[in-house]
Amino acid sequence: MHHDDFKFEPVRGLPEALPADEHILWQGSPHALRLAKDAWALNWVLGYFALLAAIRVIMVSPDMSLTAVMAQGIPFLFAGGVVALILIGIATVQARSTVYTLTNKRACMRIGAALTMTLNLPYVCIGNAQAAVRASGLGTITFELIGETRLSYLMTWPHVRPWHMLRTQPAFRAIPDAARVAIIFAEAAETRVSMPHVTRATPSDVIAAE
């Protein structure tokens, strides 16, 4: 039997119905594989196990036949594959349970698989935003909060800008068509506040340190 864990939501991704003067401009979710690479360092994990396999092969190569030497690296590659599948699984669960929303008044984030929470970020509380867009169109938009607004880095991970722990910056991570979403945000924020500022960052600025 199909069970919808979020059937209590009056509006998908939001904890309550929108006021009459507010409407949704965009909704989306992270791309699972991109999230695994950006937030969980998938490529580096695979590279690490491949390096272990190569080191093992080199160490035993003087004493074994070619077939036996190659077999020595297989356990490391197998372990790397298992770890990679686990990371992809975690990222997939996170992506499916996440809904990012832009309305004409705020940015919203419904996040968390086991413990669901919704963050409401009014545009008047966002001082700056950065959009890091890849050639594929996938990218991340981070929001720099102003005023007294504070968020927990650990509670909101991976939906934050990596390594900015003292002043947590919430983020729409690994979203498709990120450039268009950044434009939607800028136009909506411009209507709500005097002058939004959206700058383009390199993907490395918002990807977790590997």
N, C-alpha and C positions, 0 to 999 in steps of 0.2 A: 504494500500500500504506500502510495506516495504521501510524504509528509512535508509540509512547507513550514520550516522553522520560523519564517518571518510573516506568517499569515495575520499576525496581530497588527502589522503596520497598516495604518489607514492609507498611506501613500508609500510606495516602494522606496526603501532607503531612508525614510523619515519617520520619526516617532509619533508624529501627529499630523493632522490635516493642515494644509497651508491656509493662511489667512486669505481673505478675498482679494487683497491687493498684492499677493505674491504668487508667482508661477515658476515652474521649472523651465530652465533654459537648456540644460544638458544633464545627462546621467551616463555613467559608465563604470567600468570595473577594471582592475589591473589585468594585463596579459600574463597568464600564469608562468609561462616559460621565461619571459623577460623578468618577471618578479623574482624567480628563482636565481637568475643570473645576477641581478642587481642587488637584491637584498640578502641572498644566501650564498653568494660567491660560488655559484655552480661551476663556472669554468675553471676557477682556481682549484676547487676541490678535485675536479677531474684531472687537472694538470698535476696536482700533488701526487695522486695515486699512479699516474703514468710515470712520473719521475721516480717513484719508489720501485716500480716495475723495471724501469731502465737500469737503475742502480743495481738491483738484484741480478739482472741478466749480465751486466758487466762484471760483477764480482765473481760469478760462477763460470763465466765463459771459458777460462783457461782449462778447466778441469772436466768439462762435459761436452757431449756432442751438441750439435746445433739444435736438434729436436728437444733434448733435455734442457738446454739453456732457455729456450723459448717457453717451455712449460713452467720454468721457475717464476716467470713474470705473470702468469695467468692469475694466481690468487690475488695479487694486488689489483689487477684490472677488474676482477670480479668484485672485490670489495669496493672499489671505486664506483662501479656500476650500481651496487646496492645503495651506497650512500647517496649517489646522484638521484636515484629513484625516490628515496626518502625525502630529499630536499624538494624535488619536483612535486611530490605529493603534498608536502606542507604548503608550498606556494600555491598549489591548485586549490586547496581548501581555503586558504586566505583570500585568494582572488574571487572565489565563488561566494564567499560570505561578505564581500566588500561591495559597497555601492557609494560612489562619489556623485555628488549632486551640486549643480550650480543653479541657483534661482536668481531672480532679479534683485535679491537683497543679501544673500549669504552663500557661502560655500559650506556644504555639509558632507560629513564622512560617517557612514555606517560601517564600523569595523569590528573585527573580533569574531572568531569561529566558536570558541567555547563560551566566552564572556562577551556578549555583544554590547557595544556602546555607540552612541551617536554624538559626534562633535558638530556644533553649530558655530561657524566662524563668520559673523557679520562683516561685510566689506569695510565698515568703519573701523574694525579692529585689525585690518590687514594693511600694513604699511607698504610692503613691497612683495613682488612675486618674481620667481625665476622659472623660466621654461627651458629645460634641456631636452632637445629633440634629436632623435637619431635619424639616419637616412631612411629607415623603414617607416618613419612616422610615429613610432612608439617613443614615449618620452615621459618626463616627470615634471610636475609643476609644484614648486615649494612656495609656502606662504610665510612671510616674516610678520609676526604679530607685534602689535604695539600696545601701549598701555599696560595695565596690570594683568592681562591675560597670561596664564601659565598653564602648560600642559606637561604631563609626565612622559618623558622620553620612552621609558620601558613599557608603559601601558599602551602607547600608541604605535610602537614599532610593529611592522616595518613602514608604517605610513608617515614617516618623518624624514627629514634630511639627515643623512648619516653624520655622526660625530658632532652634531650641534646639540650637546647635552645641557649646557648651561641655560640656553634659551631655545627650547625645542621649536622647530619649524615644521608644522604639519605639511604633508605632501600628498598629492595625487600621484601615486607611483605607477610607472610602467603602463600608462594609458595609451590607447590607440588615438591617432590623429591629434597628438598633443598640441601642435601649433594652432589648430583651429580652436581647441578648447581654451588655449591661452587668450586668443582673440575674444572669445565669448566672455571670459572672465574680465578682461580689460574693459570691454564695452559696458558690461553690467556694472562694474565698479565705478566707471567714470560717471555713470548716471547716479550712482549712490553717494559717491564722495567727490571731492574736487578734482583730484588728479591722480589716478593710479599709475604705478610705475612697474612695468613688466620688462625685465631684461632677459637676454638669452645667455644661458650658461653652457659650458661644455658638459657632456654626459658624466664625466668624471667627478664633477662637482656634487652630483646628487646620487652617485652610485656608492654603495658601501665599500669601504676599503677592503681590498681583497686580502 
